[in-house]
Amino acid sequence: MKNFAVFFLSSLLLVGCATVTPDKVIDNTASYDASTPAGYDNLNSGIIGFAPDGHGILTPFGIERYNKLIELYKVQFKFAKGVELKENAGVSEFLDKNGNLLYKLDQQHLVYYGILNSWRRDGKDADSFWDKAKDLVK
Amino acid sequence: MPGIGEAILGIINGVLNLVNGMFNAKNTPEMKKAKKQQKETDHQNEIEKAIKEKDLEKLRRLLSE
């Protein structure tokens, strides 16, 4: 009877062992950016700050990474969000007060950048051949 | 005595079926997909909030490699 009680309680505990969807991976620190101009903190994940109009100001490597993510997930993003991203979408050039060439990214595309970055950190596979083929057919 | 043994096995079978039913109810593909989508939406909201509030440190964490 004792064994049965142990078995019964163990079985009930197993009910709580359902598959858990992992939380999004979020680092506690910003990543290093070697393309940061002098005078800025280079632990910035490629984003220097915000322009008065609310757009993000990004470093050259920040924009490069953004474009790389578009290349990796362009088709899946289109299917998931209904938005077709192209290279440099939402990007414009920006000169800071010291004449450094930086880039502005509008708020909407900054959100898209965040989504794409979370996909990569979660280990989502890049667009496959079949994703691209489906996109061509549609 | 065989009757008692069968009864115990019947109870065990019933408990296992109950556990299995509850486990499956929590893990249907639709529920897994819904959970995943909810987390995606929460994450997107977090990014939007960081941009709206111009919370640079938070945005840097969200955009880190």
N, CA and C atoms of all chains as a GROMACS GRO file, in nm:
protein
  609
    1MET      N    1   0.083  -0.121   0.000
    1MET     CA    2   0.000   0.000   0.000
    1MET      C    3   0.087   0.126   0.000
    2LYS      N    4   0.198   0.115   0.076
    2LYS     CA    5   0.289   0.230   0.085
    2LYS      C    6   0.350   0.258  -0.053
    3ASN      N    7   0.389   0.148  -0.120
    3ASN     CA    8   0.447   0.163  -0.253
    3ASN      C    9   0.348   0.227  -0.350
    4PHE      N   10   0.223   0.184  -0.336
    4PHE     CA   11   0.120   0.239  -0.424
    4PHE      C   12   0.103   0.389  -0.399
    5ALA      N   13   0.108   0.428  -0.271
    5ALA     CA   14   0.092   0.569  -0.237
    5ALA      C   15   0.205   0.652  -0.299
    6VAL      N   16   0.327   0.598  -0.289
    6VAL     CA   17   0.443   0.666  -0.346
    6VAL      C   18   0.427   0.679  -0.498
    7PHE      N   19   0.385   0.568  -0.560
    7PHE     CA   20   0.364   0.569  -0.705
    7PHE      C   21   0.257   0.670  -0.745
    8PHE      N   22   0.149   0.673  -0.667
    8PHE     CA   23   0.037   0.763  -0.698
    8PHE      C   24   0.082   0.910  -0.688
    9LEU      N   25   0.154   0.941  -0.581
    9LEU     CA   26   0.200   1.079  -0.564
    9LEU      C   27   0.301   1.118  -0.671
   10SER      N   28   0.389   1.024  -0.707
   10SER     CA   29   0.488   1.050  -0.813
   10SER      C   30   0.419   1.079  -0.945
   11SER      N   31   0.312   1.003  -0.970
   11SER     CA   32   0.237   1.023  -1.095
   11SER      C   33   0.177   1.161  -1.099
   12LEU      N   34   0.124   1.205  -0.984
   12LEU     CA   35   0.065   1.340  -0.981
   12LEU      C   36   0.171   1.447  -1.005
   13LEU      N   37   0.290   1.423  -0.949
   13LEU     CA   38   0.399   1.520  -0.970
   13LEU      C   39   0.437   1.530  -1.116
   14LEU      N   40   0.430   1.417  -1.187
   14LEU     CA   41   0.466   1.416  -1.329
   14LEU      C   42   0.375   1.505  -1.412
   15VAL      N   43   0.252   1.524  -1.362
   15VAL     CA   44   0.158   1.608  -1.436
   15VAL      C   45   0.215   1.748  -1.454
   16GLY      N   46   0.291   1.792  -1.356
   16GLY     CA   47   0.350   1.926  -1.363
   16GLY      C   48   0.469   1.935  -1.454
   17CYS      N   49   0.510   1.824  -1.512
   17CYS     CA   50   0.631   1.824  -1.595
   17CYS      C   51   0.600   1.845  -1.743
   18ALA      N   52   0.500   1.923  -1.774
   18ALA     CA   53   0.466   1.950  -1.913
   18ALA      C   54   0.578   2.030  -1.978
   19THR      N   55   0.588   2.024  -2.111
   19THR     CA   56   0.691   2.097  -2.182
   19THR      C   57   0.681   2.247  -2.154
   20VAL      N   58   0.792   2.306  -2.124
   20VAL     CA   59   0.793   2.449  -2.095
   20VAL      C   60   0.859   2.522  -2.210
   21THR      N   61   0.793   2.624  -2.264
   21THR     CA   62   0.852   2.704  -2.370
   21THR      C   63   0.956   2.795  -2.306
   22PRO      N   64   1.081   2.790  -2.351
   22PRO     CA   65   1.183   2.874  -2.286
   22PRO      C   66   1.159   3.023  -2.309
   23ASP      N   67   1.200   3.103  -2.211
   23ASP     CA   68   1.188   3.247  -2.228
   23ASP      C   69   1.287   3.295  -2.332
   24LYS      N   70   1.261   3.416  -2.384
   24LYS     CA   71   1.354   3.474  -2.480
   24LYS      C   72   1.488   3.497  -2.413
   25VAL      N   73   1.594   3.473  -2.489
   25VAL     CA   74   1.728   3.495  -2.435
   25VAL      C   75   1.757   3.645  -2.436
   26ILE      N   76   1.782   3.700  -2.318
   26ILE     CA   77   1.817   3.842  -2.311
   26ILE      C   78   1.944   3.855  -2.228
   27ASP      N   79   2.050   3.912  -2.289
   27ASP     CA   80   2.175   3.929  -2.216
   27ASP      C   81   2.163   4.040  -2.114
   28ASN      N   82   2.249   4.033  -2.014
   28ASN     CA   83   2.248   4.138  -1.913
   28ASN      C   84   2.338   4.254  -1.951
   29THR      N   85   2.423   4.233  -2.051
   29THR     CA   86   2.512   4.341  -2.091
   29THR      C   87   2.504   4.364  -2.242
   30ALA      N   88   2.539   4.485  -2.280
   30ALA     CA   89   2.543   4.518  -2.423
   30ALA      C   90   2.668   4.454  -2.483
   31SER      N   91   2.665   4.431  -2.614
   31SER     CA   92   2.782   4.370  -2.677
   31SER      C   93   2.879   4.478  -2.728
   32TYR      N   94   3.004   4.437  -2.742
   32TYR     CA   95   3.111   4.528  -2.786
   32TYR      C   96   3.099   4.559  -2.934
   33ASP      N   97   3.123   4.684  -2.970
   33ASP     CA   98   3.115   4.724  -3.110
   33ASP      C   99   3.243   4.798  -3.148
   34ALA      N  100   3.325   4.734  -3.232
   34ALA     CA  101   3.455   4.791  -3.267
   34ALA      C  102   3.443   4.910  -3.362
   35SER      N  103   3.328   4.929  -3.423
   35SER     CA  104   3.315   5.039  -3.519
   35SER      C  105   3.268   5.168  -3.452
   36THR      N  106   3.260   5.168  -3.320
   36THR     CA  107   3.212   5.286  -3.247
   36THR      C  108   3.315   5.400  -3.258
   37PRO      N  109   3.274   5.518  -3.300
   37PRO     CA  110   3.369   5.629  -3.308
   37PRO      C  111   3.418   5.668  -3.168
   38ALA      N  112   3.535   5.734  -3.165
   38ALA     CA  113   3.590   5.777  -3.036
   38ALA      C  114   3.491   5.870  -2.965
   39GLY      N  115   3.491   5.859  -2.835
   39GLY     CA  116   3.403   5.947  -2.757
   39GLY      C  117   3.274   5.881  -2.714
   40TYR      N  118   3.249   5.762  -2.764
   40TYR     CA  119   3.128   5.689  -2.725
   40TYR      C  120   3.168   5.561  -2.654
   41ASP      N  121   3.080   5.515  -2.567
   41ASP     CA  122   3.101   5.385  -2.500
   41ASP      C  123   3.090   5.275  -2.606
   42ASN      N  124   3.192   5.192  -2.617
   42ASN     CA  125   3.185   5.089  -2.723
   42ASN      C  126   3.114   4.959  -2.681
   43LEU      N  127   3.066   4.954  -2.559
   43LEU     CA  128   2.978   4.842  -2.518
   43LEU      C  129   2.835   4.887  -2.545
   44ASN      N  130   2.799   4.890  -2.670
   44ASN     CA  131   2.672   4.956  -2.705
   44ASN      C  132   2.580   4.872  -2.794
   45SER      N  133   2.617   4.751  -2.824
   45SER     CA  134   2.536   4.662  -2.911
   45SER      C  135   2.508   4.724  -3.048
   46GLY      N  136   2.589   4.820  -3.086
   46GLY     CA  137   2.570   4.884  -3.218
   46GLY      C  138   2.473   5.001  -3.217
   47ILE      N  139   2.425   5.038  -3.099
   47ILE     CA  140   2.334   5.154  -3.094
   47ILE      C  141   2.392   5.261  -3.000
   48ILE      N  142   2.413   5.380  -3.060
   48ILE     CA  143   2.477   5.490  -2.989
   48ILE      C  144   2.377   5.562  -2.899
   49GLY      N  145   2.257   5.582  -2.952
   49GLY     CA  146   2.158   5.658  -2.875
   49GLY      C  147   2.036   5.686  -2.960
   50PHE      N  148   1.961   5.789  -2.919
   50PHE     CA  149   1.840   5.826  -2.992
   50PHE      C  150   1.854   5.968  -3.048
   51ALA      N  151   1.808   5.987  -3.171
   51ALA     CA  152   1.804   6.120  -3.230
   51ALA      C  153   1.682   6.194  -3.172
   52PRO      N  154   1.678   6.327  -3.185
   52PRO     CA  155   1.563   6.401  -3.130
   52PRO      C  156   1.428   6.353  -3.188
   53ASP      N  157   1.430   6.302  -3.310
   53ASP     CA  158   1.304   6.254  -3.369
   53ASP      C  159   1.267   6.112  -3.322
   54GLY      N  160   1.346   6.056  -3.232
   54GLY     CA  161   1.315   5.924  -3.176
   54GLY      C  162   1.378   5.808  -3.251
   55HIS      N  163   1.440   5.839  -3.365
   55HIS     CA  164   1.506   5.731  -3.440
   55HIS      C  165   1.631   5.685  -3.365
   56GLY      N  166   1.667   5.558  -3.384
   56GLY     CA  167   1.788   5.508  -3.320
   56GLY      C  168   1.910   5.549  -3.401
   57ILE      N  169   2.020   5.580  -3.333
   57ILE     CA  170   2.145   5.611  -3.403
   57ILE      C  171   2.235   5.489  -3.390
   58LEU      N  172   2.271   5.433  -3.503
   58LEU     CA  173   2.348   5.308  -3.504
   58LEU      C  174   2.488   5.326  -3.560
   59THR      N  175   2.576   5.240  -3.518
   59THR     CA  176   2.714   5.240  -3.570
   59THR      C  177   2.716   5.166  -3.705
   60PRO      N  178   2.826   5.180  -3.779
   60PRO     CA  179   2.835   5.104  -3.906
   60PRO      C  180   2.818   4.953  -3.886
   61PHE      N  181   2.878   4.897  -3.779
   61PHE     CA  182   2.862   4.753  -3.755
   61PHE      C  183   2.718   4.719  -3.715
   62GLY      N  184   2.654   4.812  -3.647
   62GLY     CA  185   2.514   4.790  -3.608
   62GLY      C  186   2.426   4.774  -3.731
   63ILE      N  187   2.450   4.860  -3.830
   63ILE     CA  188   2.372   4.852  -3.955
   63ILE      C  189   2.410   4.728  -4.034
   64GLU      N  190   2.538   4.694  -4.028
   64GLU     CA  191   2.583   4.573  -4.099
   64GLU      C  192   2.513   4.449  -4.042
   65ARG      N  193   2.503   4.446  -3.909
   65ARG     CA  194   2.438   4.332  -3.843
   65ARG      C  195   2.288   4.328  -3.877
   66TYR      N  196   2.227   4.446  -3.879
   66TYR     CA  197   2.085   4.457  -3.915
   66TYR      C  198   2.061   4.400  -4.055
   67ASN      N  199   2.147   4.440  -4.149
   67ASN     CA  200   2.132   4.391  -4.287
   67ASN      C  201   2.157   4.240  -4.297
   68LYS      N  202   2.250   4.193  -4.216
   68LYS     CA  203   2.280   4.048  -4.217
   68LYS      C  204   2.158   3.969  -4.167
   69LEU      N  205   2.092   4.023  -4.064
   69LEU     CA  206   1.972   3.956  -4.010
   69LEU      C  207   1.859   3.956  -4.113
   70ILE      N  208   1.847   4.065  -4.187
   70ILE     CA  209   1.744   4.070  -4.294
   70ILE      C  210   1.774   3.960  -4.396
   71GLU      N  211   1.901   3.948  -4.430
   71GLU     CA  212   1.941   3.846  -4.528
   71GLU      C  213   1.907   3.705  -4.476
   72LEU      N  214   1.928   3.683  -4.346
   72LEU     CA  215   1.904   3.550  -4.288
   72LEU      C  216   1.755   3.515  -4.280
   73TYR      N  217   1.671   3.613  -4.244
   73TYR     CA  218   1.532   3.582  -4.211
   73TYR      C  219   1.429   3.654  -4.298
   74LYS      N  220   1.470   3.706  -4.408
   74LYS     CA  221   1.381   3.789  -4.491
   74LYS      C  222   1.245   3.721  -4.519
   75VAL      N  223   1.250   3.596  -4.564
   75VAL     CA  224   1.126   3.527  -4.605
   75VAL      C  225   1.039   3.492  -4.484
   76GLN      N  226   1.103   3.436  -4.380
   76GLN     CA  227   1.025   3.399  -4.261
   76GLN      C  228   0.963   3.522  -4.196
   77PHE      N  229   1.034   3.632  -4.199
   77PHE     CA  230   0.980   3.756  -4.142
   77PHE      C  231   0.858   3.802  -4.222
   78LYS      N  232   0.870   3.788  -4.351
   78LYS     CA  233   0.759   3.829  -4.439
   78LYS      C  234   0.634   3.745  -4.408
   79PHE      N  235   0.653   3.614  -4.388
   79PHE     CA  236   0.539   3.528  -4.358
   79PHE      C  237   0.483   3.556  -4.218
   80ALA      N  238   0.574   3.582  -4.123
   80ALA     CA  239   0.530   3.599  -3.983
   80ALA      C  240   0.468   3.736  -3.959
   81LYS      N  241   0.525   3.840  -4.019
   81LYS     CA  242   0.481   3.976  -3.986
   81LYS      C  243   0.414   4.048  -4.103
   82GLY      N  244   0.419   3.989  -4.219
   82GLY     CA  245   0.355   4.053  -4.335
   82GLY      C  246   0.431   4.173  -4.387
   83VAL      N  247   0.559   4.179  -4.354
   83VAL     CA  248   0.641   4.294  -4.398
   83VAL      C  249   0.761   4.241  -4.475
   84GLU      N  250   0.783   4.296  -4.592
   84GLU     CA  251   0.899   4.254  -4.670
   84GLU      C  252   1.014   4.350  -4.644
   85LEU      N  253   1.117   4.300  -4.581
   85LEU     CA  254   1.232   4.383  -4.549
   85LEU      C  255   1.336   4.374  -4.659
   86LYS      N  256   1.393   4.490  -4.690
   86LYS     CA  257   1.502   4.492  -4.787
   86LYS      C  258   1.625   4.550  -4.719
   87GLU      N  259   1.740   4.529  -4.780
   87GLU     CA  260   1.864   4.582  -4.724
   87GLU      C  261   1.850   4.733  -4.700
   88ASN      N  262   1.896   4.778  -4.586
   88ASN     CA  263   1.892   4.920  -4.547
   88ASN      C  264   1.751   4.977  -4.533
   89ALA      N  265   1.653   4.889  -4.510
   89ALA     CA  266   1.516   4.939  -4.491
   89ALA      C  267   1.509   5.024  -4.365
   90GLY      N  268   1.459   5.147  -4.379
   90GLY     CA  269   1.444   5.238  -4.264
   90GLY      C  270   1.571   5.308  -4.222
   91VAL      N  271   1.678   5.291  -4.302
   91VAL     CA  272   1.810   5.346  -4.265
   91VAL      C  273   1.834   5.478  -4.338
   92SER      N  274   1.891   5.576  -4.267
   92SER     CA  275   1.938   5.698  -4.333
   92SER      C  276   2.070   5.739  -4.269
   93GLU      N  277   2.148   5.814  -4.342
   93GLU     CA  278   2.281   5.853  -4.291
   93GLU      C  279   2.265   5.964  -4.188
   94PHE      N  280   2.361   5.969  -4.096
   94PHE     CA  281   2.355   6.070  -3.989
   94PHE      C  282   2.497   6.110  -3.953
   95LEU      N  283   2.524   6.239  -3.955
   95LEU     CA  284   2.656   6.288  -3.915
   95LEU      C  285   2.647   6.344  -3.774
   96ASP      N  286   2.732   6.296  -3.684
   96ASP     CA  287   2.726   6.350  -3.547
   96ASP      C  288   2.801   6.483  -3.542
   97LYS      N  289   2.805   6.544  -3.425
   97LYS     CA  290   2.866   6.678  -3.413
   97LYS      C  291   3.016   6.678  -3.442
   98ASN      N  292   3.079   6.561  -3.436
   98ASN     CA  293   3.223   6.551  -3.467
   98ASN      C  294   3.248   6.509  -3.612
   99GLY      N  295   3.143   6.499  -3.689
   99GLY     CA  296   3.157   6.462  -3.830
   99GLY      C  297   3.168   6.313  -3.855
  100ASN      N  298   3.141   6.232  -3.752
  100ASN     CA  299   3.145   6.086  -3.772
  100ASN      C  300   3.021   6.042  -3.848
  101LEU      N  301   3.043   5.952  -3.945
  101LEU     CA  302   2.929   5.901  -4.021
  101LEU      C  303   2.864   5.786  -3.943
  102LEU      N  304   2.741   5.810  -3.901
  102LEU     CA  305   2.661   5.708  -3.832
  102LEU      C  306   2.532   5.689  -3.912
  103TYR      N  307   2.443   5.610  -3.858
  103TYR     CA  308   2.319   5.583  -3.932
  103TYR      C  309   2.198   5.593  -3.840
  104LYS      N  310   2.089   5.644  -3.896
  104LYS     CA  311   1.964   5.648  -3.820
  104LYS      C  312   1.876   5.534  -3.869
  105LEU      N  313   1.807   5.472  -3.774
  105LEU     CA  314   1.711   5.366  -3.808
  105LEU      C  315   1.578   5.405  -3.746
  106ASP      N  316   1.473   5.412  -3.828
  106ASP     CA  317   1.344   5.458  -3.772
  106ASP      C  318   1.289   5.359  -3.670
  107GLN      N  319   1.195   5.407  -3.589
  107GLN     CA  320   1.147   5.328  -3.475
  107GLN      C  321   1.086   5.194  -3.516
  108GLN      N  322   1.008   5.197  -3.625
  108GLN     CA  323   0.944   5.073  -3.670
  108GLN      C  324   1.048   4.967  -3.706
  109HIS      N  325   1.150   5.011  -3.780
  109HIS     CA  326   1.254   4.914  -3.820
  109HIS      C  327   1.346   4.875  -3.704
  110LEU      N  328   1.352   4.964  -3.605
  110LEU     CA  329   1.427   4.929  -3.483
  110LEU      C  330   1.358   4.812  -3.412
  111VAL      N  331   1.225   4.815  -3.412
  111VAL     CA  332   1.148   4.704  -3.354
  111VAL      C  333   1.174   4.576  -3.434
  112TYR      N  334   1.171   4.588  -3.568
  112TYR     CA  335   1.196   4.471  -3.652
  112TYR      C  336   1.336   4.415  -3.626
  113TYR      N  337   1.432   4.505  -3.608
  113TYR     CA  338   1.570   4.465  -3.579
  113TYR      C  339   1.572   4.382  -3.449
  114GLY      N  340   1.500   4.430  -3.348
  114GLY     CA  341   1.494   4.358  -3.220
  114GLY      C  342   1.434   4.219  -3.236
  115ILE      N  343   1.330   4.208  -3.317
  115ILE     CA  344   1.265   4.078  -3.339
  115ILE      C  345   1.362   3.983  -3.410
  116LEU      N  346   1.424   4.033  -3.516
  116LEU     CA  347   1.519   3.950  -3.592
  116LEU      C  348   1.634   3.905  -3.503
  117ASN      N  349   1.682   3.996  -3.419
  117ASN     CA  350   1.793   3.963  -3.330
  117ASN      C  351   1.753   3.854  -3.230
  118SER      N  352   1.628   3.863  -3.181
  118SER     CA  353   1.583   3.760  -3.086
  118SER      C  354   1.570   3.624  -3.156
  119TRP      N  355   1.531   3.624  -3.279
  119TRP     CA  356   1.524   3.497  -3.356
  119TRP      C  357   1.662   3.434  -3.364
  120ARG      N  358   1.761   3.517  -3.396
  120ARG     CA  359   1.896   3.462  -3.411
  120ARG      C  360   1.946   3.409  -3.276
  121ARG      N  361   1.921   3.484  -3.170
  121ARG     CA  362   1.968   3.440  -3.038
  121ARG      C  363   1.895   3.314  -2.990
  122ASP      N  364   1.772   3.299  -3.035
  122ASP     CA  365   1.697   3.177  -3.000
  122ASP      C  366   1.739   3.057  -3.085
  123GLY      N  367   1.828   3.081  -3.180
  123GLY     CA  368   1.878   2.972  -3.263
  123GLY      C  369   1.784   2.935  -3.377
  124LYS      N  370   1.696   3.026  -3.413
  124LYS     CA  371   1.604   2.996  -3.524
  124LYS      C  372   1.684   2.978  -3.654
  125ASP      N  373   1.645   2.878  -3.730
  125ASP     CA  374   1.715   2.852  -3.857
  125ASP      C  375   1.691   2.966  -3.956
  126ALA      N  376   1.791   2.993  -4.036
  126ALA     CA  377   1.777   3.096  -4.141
  126ALA      C  378   1.680   3.045  -4.248
  127ASP      N  379   1.637   3.135  -4.334
  127ASP     CA  380   1.547   3.096  -4.444
  127ASP      C  381   1.607   2.977  -4.520
  128SER      N  382   1.526   2.875  -4.540
  128SER     CA  383   1.575   2.759  -4.613
  128SER      C  384   1.549   2.778  -4.762
  129PHE      N  385   1.600   2.684  -4.837
  129PHE     CA  386   1.575   2.683  -4.981
  129PHE      C  387   1.424   2.678  -5.008
  130TRP      N  388   1.353   2.596  -4.924
  130TRP     CA  389   1.208   2.579  -4.945
  130TRP      C  390   1.131   2.706  -4.908
  131ASP      N  391   1.178   2.776  -4.803
  131ASP     CA  392   1.114   2.904  -4.768
  131ASP      C  393   1.122   2.999  -4.888
  132LYS      N  394   1.242   3.003  -4.947
  132LYS     CA  395   1.263   3.094  -5.060
  132LYS      C  396   1.180   3.051  -5.181
  133ALA      N  397   1.172   2.919  -5.200
  133ALA     CA  398   1.094   2.869  -5.314
  133ALA      C  399   0.946   2.902  -5.296
  134LYS      N  400   0.895   2.884  -5.172
  134LYS     CA  401   0.754   2.916  -5.143
  134LYS      C  402   0.728   3.063  -5.169
  135ASP      N  403   0.826   3.145  -5.130
  135ASP     CA  404   0.811   3.289  -5.149
  135ASP      C  405   0.804   3.326  -5.296
  136LEU      N  406   0.881   3.254  -5.377
  136LEU     CA  407   0.881   3.281  -5.521
  136LEU      C  408   0.747   3.243  -5.585
  137VAL      N  409   0.691   3.132  -5.535
  137VAL     CA  410   0.565   3.083  -5.592
  137VAL      C  411   0.449   3.175  -5.556
  138LYS      N  412   0.450   3.228  -5.434
  138LYS     CA  413   0.336   3.312  -5.389
  138LYS      C  414   0.331   3.446  -5.462
  139MET      N  415  -0.865  -1.328  -0.388
  139MET     CA  416  -0.744  -1.244  -0.397
  139MET      C  417  -0.714  -1.191  -0.537
  140PRO      N  418  -0.736  -1.276  -0.641
  140PRO     CA  419  -0.711  -1.220  -0.775
  140PRO      C  420  -0.795  -1.096  -0.802
  141GLY      N  421  -0.914  -1.093  -0.742
  141GLY     CA  422  -1.002  -0.977  -0.760
  141GLY      C  423  -0.938  -0.849  -0.709
  142ILE      N  424  -0.868  -0.858  -0.598
  142ILE     CA  425  -0.803  -0.739  -0.539
  142ILE      C  426  -0.690  -0.692  -0.631
  143GLY      N  427  -0.614  -0.790  -0.681
  143GLY     CA  428  -0.503  -0.755  -0.773
  143GLY      C  429  -0.555  -0.682  -0.897
  144GLU      N  430  -0.663  -0.734  -0.953
  144GLU     CA  431  -0.720  -0.668  -1.072
  144GLU      C  432  -0.770  -0.529  -1.041
  145ALA      N  433  -0.828  -0.517  -0.921
  145ALA     CA  434  -0.880  -0.385  -0.882
  145ALA      C  435  -0.766  -0.284  -0.871
  146ILE      N  436  -0.656  -0.329  -0.810
  146ILE     CA  437  -0.540  -0.239  -0.795
  146ILE      C  438  -0.486  -0.200  -0.932
  147LEU      N  439  -0.474  -0.301  -1.020
  147LEU     CA  440  -0.424  -0.271  -1.156
  147LEU      C  441  -0.519  -0.175  -1.228
  148GLY      N  442  -0.649  -0.195  -1.205
  148GLY     CA  443  -0.748  -0.106  -1.266
  148GLY      C  444  -0.732   0.037  -1.219
  149ILE      N  445  -0.706   0.052  -1.088
  149ILE     CA  446  -0.686   0.187  -1.031
  149ILE      C  447  -0.561   0.251  -1.091
  150ILE      N  448  -0.453   0.170  -1.097
  150ILE     CA  449  -0.327   0.222  -1.153
  150ILE      C  450  -0.349   0.266  -1.297
  151ASN      N  451  -0.419   0.182  -1.372
  151ASN     CA  452  -0.448   0.215  -1.512
  151ASN      C  453  -0.527   0.346  -1.523
  152GLY      N  454  -0.625   0.359  -1.433
  152GLY     CA  455  -0.707   0.480  -1.433
  152GLY      C  456  -0.624   0.604  -1.403
  153VAL      N  457  -0.535   0.590  -1.303
  153VAL     CA  458  -0.449   0.704  -1.266
  153VAL      C  459  -0.357   0.741  -1.382
  154LEU      N  460  -0.299   0.639  -1.445
  154LEU     CA  461  -0.208   0.666  -1.558
  154LEU      C  462  -0.283   0.733  -1.673
  155ASN      N  463  -0.404   0.688  -1.699
  155ASN     CA  464  -0.483   0.751  -1.805
  155ASN      C  465  -0.512   0.897  -1.773
  156LEU      N  466  -0.542   0.919  -1.644
  156LEU     CA  467  -0.572   1.056  -1.600
  156LEU      C  468  -0.449   1.147  -1.619
  157VAL      N  469  -0.334   1.094  -1.574
  157VAL     CA  470  -0.209   1.170  -1.588
  157VAL      C  471  -0.180   1.196  -1.735
  158ASN      N  472  -0.194   1.094  -1.815
  158ASN     CA  473  -0.166   1.108  -1.958
  158ASN      C  474  -0.259   1.211  -2.023
  159GLY      N  475  -0.385   1.205  -1.984
  159GLY     CA  476  -0.483   1.301  -2.038
  159GLY      C  477  -0.448   1.443  -2.002
  160MET      N  478  -0.408   1.462  -1.875
  160MET     CA  479  -0.373   1.598  -1.830
  160MET      C  480  -0.246   1.645  -1.900
  161PHE      N  481  -0.150   1.554  -1.915
  161PHE     CA  482  -0.024   1.590  -1.979
  161PHE      C  483  -0.048   1.631  -2.125
  162ASN      N  484  -0.128   1.553  -2.194
  162ASN     CA  485  -0.156   1.585  -2.334
  162ASN      C  486  -0.232   1.717  -2.347
  163ALA      N  487  -0.320   1.741  -2.250
  163ALA     CA  488  -0.399   1.865  -2.256
  163ALA      C  489  -0.308   1.987  -2.247
  164LYS      N  490  -0.195   1.972  -2.175
  164LYS     CA  491  -0.104   2.085  -2.159
  164LYS      C  492  -0.007   2.097  -2.276
  165ASN      N  493  -0.001   1.997  -2.361
  165ASN     CA  494   0.103   1.995  -2.463
  165ASN      C  495   0.052   1.977  -2.605
  166THR      N  496  -0.069   2.018  -2.631
  166THR     CA  497  -0.116   2.006  -2.768
  166THR      C  498  -0.032   2.099  -2.855
  167PRO      N  499  -0.012   2.067  -2.981
  167PRO     CA  500   0.068   2.154  -3.067
  167PRO      C  501   0.014   2.297  -3.071
  168GLU      N  502  -0.121   2.309  -3.065
  168GLU     CA  503  -0.181   2.443  -3.069
  168GLU      C  504  -0.140   2.523  -2.945
  169MET      N  505  -0.142   2.454  -2.829
  169MET     CA  506  -0.107   2.525  -2.705
  169MET      C  507   0.040   2.564  -2.703
  170LYS      N  508   0.124   2.474  -2.755
  170LYS     CA  509   0.268   2.506  -2.760
  170LYS      C  510   0.291   2.626  -2.851
  171LYS      N  511   0.220   2.625  -2.965
  171LYS     CA  512   0.235   2.734  -3.061
  171LYS      C  513   0.186   2.865  -3.001
  172ALA      N  514   0.072   2.855  -2.930
  172ALA     CA  515   0.015   2.976  -2.868
  172ALA      C  516   0.110   3.033  -2.763
  173LYS      N  517   0.171   2.944  -2.684
  173LYS     CA  518   0.266   2.989  -2.581
  173LYS      C  519   0.385   3.059  -2.645
  174LYS      N  520   0.434   2.999  -2.755
  174LYS     CA  521   0.550   3.055  -2.824
  174LYS      C  522   0.514   3.192  -2.881
  175GLN      N  523   0.396   3.201  -2.940
  175GLN     CA  524   0.353   3.329  -2.999
  175GLN      C  525   0.336   3.435  -2.892
  176GLN      N  526   0.284   3.392  -2.775
  176GLN     CA  527   0.265   3.488  -2.666
  176GLN      C  528   0.399   3.544  -2.621
  177LYS      N  529   0.500   3.457  -2.614
  177LYS     CA  530   0.634   3.502  -2.573
  177LYS      C  531   0.693   3.597  -2.677
  178GLU      N  532   0.668   3.567  -2.804
  178GLU     CA  533   0.715   3.656  -2.912
  178GLU      C  534   0.651   3.794  -2.897
  179THR      N  535   0.520   3.792  -2.872
  179THR     CA  536   0.447   3.919  -2.859
  179THR      C  537   0.497   3.998  -2.738
  180ASP      N  538   0.518   3.928  -2.626
  180ASP     CA  539   0.569   3.995  -2.506
  180ASP      C  540   0.705   4.059  -2.534
  181HIS      N  541   0.788   3.985  -2.607
  181HIS     CA  542   0.922   4.034  -2.637
  181HIS      C  543   0.914   4.159  -2.728
  182GLN      N  544   0.824   4.151  -2.826
  182GLN     CA  545   0.806   4.266  -2.916
  182GLN      C  546   0.757   4.389  -2.836
  183ASN      N  547   0.664   4.365  -2.744
  183ASN     CA  548   0.615   4.475  -2.661
  183ASN      C  549   0.727   4.537  -2.578
  184GLU      N  550   0.818   4.450  -2.532
  184GLU     CA  551   0.929   4.497  -2.452
  184GLU      C  552   1.021   4.588  -2.536
  185ILE      N  553   1.044   4.548  -2.661
  185ILE     CA  554   1.129   4.628  -2.750
  185ILE      C  555   1.060   4.762  -2.777
  186GLU      N  556   0.931   4.756  -2.808
  186GLU     CA  557   0.857   4.879  -2.837
  186GLU      C  558   0.858   4.975  -2.718
  187LYS      N  559   0.844   4.917  -2.598
  187LYS     CA  560   0.844   4.999  -2.477
  187LYS      C  561   0.980   5.066  -2.458
  188ALA      N  562   1.088   4.989  -2.478
  188ALA     CA  563   1.224   5.045  -2.462
  188ALA      C  564   1.246   5.159  -2.560
  189ILE      N  565   1.194   5.146  -2.683
  189ILE     CA  566   1.212   5.251  -2.784
  189ILE      C  567   1.128   5.374  -2.747
  190LYS      N  568   1.004   5.348  -2.708
  190LYS     CA  569   0.913   5.459  -2.673
  190LYS      C  570   0.968   5.538  -2.554
  191GLU      N  571   1.021   5.467  -2.457
  191GLU     CA  572   1.073   5.535  -2.337
  191GLU      C  573   1.219   5.577  -2.354
  192LYS      N  574   1.273   5.552  -2.472
  192LYS     CA  575   1.413   5.582  -2.503
  192LYS      C  576   1.506   5.524  -2.396
  193ASP      N  577   1.476   5.402  -2.356
  193ASP     CA  578   1.556   5.333  -2.255
  193ASP      C  579   1.674   5.265  -2.327
  194LEU      N  580   1.783   5.341  -2.336
  194LEU     CA  581   1.898   5.296  -2.416
  194LEU      C  582   1.962   5.168  -2.362
  195GLU      N  583   1.977   5.161  -2.231
  195GLU     CA  584   2.043   5.043  -2.173
  195GLU      C  585   1.962   4.916  -2.201
  196LYS      N  586   1.832   4.929  -2.185
  196LYS     CA  587   1.747   4.812  -2.208
  196LYS      C  588   1.751   4.772  -2.355
  197LEU      N  589   1.746   4.872  -2.444
  197LEU     CA  590   1.749   4.842  -2.587
  197LEU      C  591   1.882   4.777  -2.626
  198ARG      N  592   1.990   4.824  -2.564
  198ARG     CA  593   2.120   4.764  -2.592
  198ARG      C  594   2.124   4.617  -2.549
  199ARG      N  595   2.060   4.589  -2.436
  199ARG     CA  596   2.055   4.448  -2.392
  199ARG      C  597   1.973   4.365  -2.490
  200LEU      N  598   1.863   4.424  -2.537
  200LEU     CA  599   1.776   4.350  -2.629
  200LEU      C  600   1.841   4.330  -2.765
  201LEU      N  601   1.930   4.422  -2.802
  201LEU     CA  602   1.995   4.413  -2.934
  201LEU      C  603   2.134   4.352  -2.927
  202SER      N  604   2.175   4.306  -2.809
  202SER     CA  605   2.311   4.253  -2.800
  202SER      C  606   2.321   4.121  -2.877
  203GLU      N  607   2.442   4.090  -2.918
  203GLU     CA  608   2.463   3.970  -3.002
  203GLU      C  609   2.446   3.842  -2.923
   0.00000   0.00000   0.00000
